[in-house]
Amino acid sequence: MSRPTAFTCFAASLFLLLVSLGCGPAVKPSVEPGPGIEPNAGAVPEKKVELVELDYPAIDALNASTKGKVVVVDYWSTACIPCIREFPKLVALDAKYDDDKLACISVSLDYYGGNTKVEEFREPVLEQLEKFGATFDNVLAADDTDVMIEKLKIDAPPAVFVFDRDGELARKFIENEETTVDYEVIGELVAELVAKE
């Protein structure tokens, strides 16, 4: 057996150096994801939290544009404690279904009119939506609270309207002395409506 030449030794050393620097053959790392990290985390670009200002007819048109899906419209306000308490359940409900089955829409009723402008309410509402991670359609009602409440026929937020695939109102959930906005019940209704083809 012949002794290795200086060139062979140099080539072997260079190969080992390149492998140690990560320039070797491509090998898929066998690192398990850490706690709270999904195996494909980051594979799909994250959706952004966005907020648009729409008046009542435009909100109605947005809802109508989702025909063919079950739709949950949550009317809320940053000043409403029950709204803030329940809103994360809307986010969880949205995450449970594919976009072709369920559309969630949040409508903030923060704009109270008077001498204020709707734009003044944008930042606080957007900040709260970002805390929730609400990446579905988010609307800041451009009609003031009194107008919205009258058109929706509710006393105050929170109110959740659930529509079937044909765009028909399946049920209205409102918070008053007799009823509450209960996302467990809303979730059961959504599951029933999604199951109907």
C-alpha positions in Angstrom: 0.0 0.0 0.0 1.5 3.3 -1.0 1.8 6.3 1.4 -0.5 9.3 0.8 1.1 12.1 -1.1 1.2 15.7 0.2 -1.5 16.6 -2.3 -3.8 13.8 -1.0 -3.3 15.0 2.5 -4.0 18.6 1.5 -7.2 17.5 -0.4 -8.4 15.5 2.6 -7.7 18.4 5.0 -9.5 20.8 2.6 -12.5 18.6 2.4 -12.8 18.3 6.2 -12.4 22.0 6.5 -15.2 22.7 4.0 -17.5 20.2 5.6 -16.9 21.8 9.1 -17.7 25.2 7.6 -21.0 23.9 6.2 -19.9 23.7 2.6 -20.2 19.9 2.4 -23.1 17.9 1.0 -26.5 19.2 1.8 -27.9 17.3 4.8 -31.3 18.0 6.3 -30.8 19.0 9.9 -32.5 16.6 12.4 -33.3 19.3 14.9 -36.7 19.0 16.5 -38.7 22.2 16.9 -38.7 23.7 20.3 -41.7 24.1 22.6 -44.4 26.2 21.0 -42.8 26.1 17.5 -44.7 24.2 14.8 -42.5 22.1 12.4 -43.4 24.3 9.4 -43.3 27.6 11.4 -42.3 30.4 9.0 -42.8 28.3 5.9 -45.8 30.5 4.9 -45.6 34.2 5.2 -47.5 35.5 8.2 -50.7 37.4 7.5 -50.7 41.0 8.6 -53.3 42.6 10.8 -55.1 45.2 8.7 -57.9 47.7 9.4 -60.1 49.5 6.9 -62.7 52.2 7.5 -66.1 51.5 6.0 -69.6 52.8 6.4 -72.6 50.6 7.0 -73.5 49.9 3.3 -69.8 49.0 2.6 -69.7 46.7 5.6 -72.9 45.0 4.3 -71.3 44.6 0.9 -68.2 43.1 2.5 -70.4 40.5 4.2 -72.3 39.8 1.0 -68.9 39.2 -0.8 -68.3 36.2 1.4 -71.3 34.3 0.1 -70.6 30.5 -0.1 -68.9 30.6 3.3 -70.2 30.6 6.8 -69.6 34.2 8.1 -69.1 35.4 11.7 -69.3 39.2 12.1 -68.2 40.4 15.6 -69.3 44.0 16.5 -67.0 45.2 19.3 -65.3 48.2 20.9 -62.0 48.7 22.7 -64.0 50.3 25.7 -66.2 47.2 26.0 -64.9 44.7 28.6 -67.0 41.7 27.4 -65.9 42.4 23.8 -62.2 42.3 24.8 -62.8 39.2 26.9 -64.5 37.3 24.0 -62.4 38.6 21.1 -59.6 36.0 21.4 -62.2 33.3 20.9 -63.1 34.8 17.5 -59.4 34.6 16.6 -59.3 30.9 17.7 -62.5 30.2 15.7 -61.0 31.7 12.6 -57.8 29.6 13.0 -59.9 26.4 13.3 -61.3 26.6 9.7 -59.9 27.0 6.2 -60.6 30.3 4.5 -62.9 28.7 2.0 -65.2 27.5 4.8 -65.4 30.3 7.2 -65.0 34.1 7.0 -64.6 36.1 10.2 -65.1 39.9 10.2 -64.6 42.2 13.1 -66.3 45.6 13.1 -65.1 48.2 15.7 -67.8 50.5 16.9 -65.3 52.8 18.6 -66.0 55.9 16.5 -68.6 57.9 18.5 -69.0 60.9 16.2 -69.5 64.4 17.6 -66.5 66.6 16.9 -64.2 63.7 16.4 -63.0 62.1 13.1 -63.0 58.4 12.4 -59.2 58.5 11.8 -58.6 59.4 15.4 -59.7 55.9 16.5 -57.7 54.0 14.0 -54.4 53.6 16.0 -56.0 52.4 19.3 -58.2 49.9 17.4 -55.4 48.6 15.3 -53.1 48.3 18.3 -55.8 46.1 20.0 -56.2 44.0 16.9 -52.5 43.4 16.7 -52.5 42.2 20.3 -55.2 39.7 19.4 -53.4 38.6 16.3 -56.6 39.2 14.3 -55.5 38.6 10.7 -59.0 38.3 9.2 -61.1 41.3 7.8 -61.1 44.1 10.4 -63.3 47.2 9.9 -63.5 50.4 11.8 -67.1 51.6 11.3 -67.0 55.0 9.6 -70.6 55.6 10.8 -70.8 56.7 14.4 -71.8 54.3 17.2 -75.4 55.5 17.4 -76.0 55.1 13.7 -74.5 51.6 13.8 -76.5 50.5 16.8 -79.7 51.7 15.2 -79.0 49.9 11.9 -77.9 46.7 13.6 -80.9 46.8 16.0 -78.7 46.2 19.1 -78.4 48.0 22.4 -74.6 48.1 22.5 -71.6 45.9 21.6 -70.7 43.1 21.9 -72.9 41.6 19.2 -72.1 38.6 16.9 -74.0 37.8 13.8 -73.6 34.4 12.2 -74.6 33.9 8.6 -75.0 30.6 6.6 -73.4 29.9 3.3 -76.3 31.5 1.5 -75.8 34.8 3.3 -78.9 34.4 5.5 -78.7 35.4 9.1 -78.6 32.1 11.1 -78.5 33.7 14.6 -77.7 37.0 16.3 -75.9 36.9 19.6 -76.2 40.0 21.8 -75.2 41.0 25.3 -78.1 42.1 27.5 -79.9 41.1 30.6 -81.3 38.0 29.0 -78.6 36.8 26.7 -74.8 36.8 26.3 -72.2 36.5 23.5 -71.1 32.9 24.1 -68.4 31.7 21.7 -68.9 28.1 22.8 -72.4 28.2 21.5 -71.3 30.3 18.4 -68.6 27.6 17.7 -71.2 24.8 17.8 -73.4 26.8 15.4 -70.5 27.4 13.1 -69.5 23.8 13.1 -73.1 22.8 12.2 -73.3 25.3 9.4 -69.9 24.4 8.0 -70.8 20.8 7.9 -73.8 21.5 5.7 -72.7 21.4 2.1 
